[in-house]
Amino acid sequence: MASEETLQSLAKAITNKPPFCTGTIPVTSEDCTLYYKQGLTSSWLDLTQPTDPQLEELAQACVPATFGRDQEDVLDESYRKAGKMDKSEFAVMFNVEKLSIDERVRKQLFDASHGDRVVKAELYKLNVYGACCCSVFVAGFFKARC
């Protein structure tokens, strides 16, 4: 059970600033180039202009993705159908610091009294939720939570 002090602190944080960030930032194809391994071969794609066959190849290079439920890793494709790549299997040219995204996030999340806090982006893994076909999302999904 959270203490009254913790709840007041959380309420104040949410009242002062929303707990999320929004925005857009211009990127180049170089910023959005993804390189990845599939067994002994490698491939790449420009995420600003991927083709359906490239997206399908990327999806095939992934392993089924698990998710956390009750402190356990679960594979349940009836709930979430996705593939994943660990960070040792891919590289992306996207640079959060070069594009100043970390600074934008820090400014949106924290007010002046917490302006000295640091926002650090870390590459964890790549999740792939399906390939696009004619601009319609067809393969991956999340089951609705009730």
Secondary structure, DSSP 8 states (H G I E B T S, - for coil): ---HHHHHHHHHHHHHS-S---------TTTTEEEEEETTEEEEEETTS--HHHHHHHHHHSEE--EEETTEEE--TTTEE-EEEEGGGEEE---TTTTTHHHHHHHHH--GGGTT--------EEEE---EETTEE-S-EE----
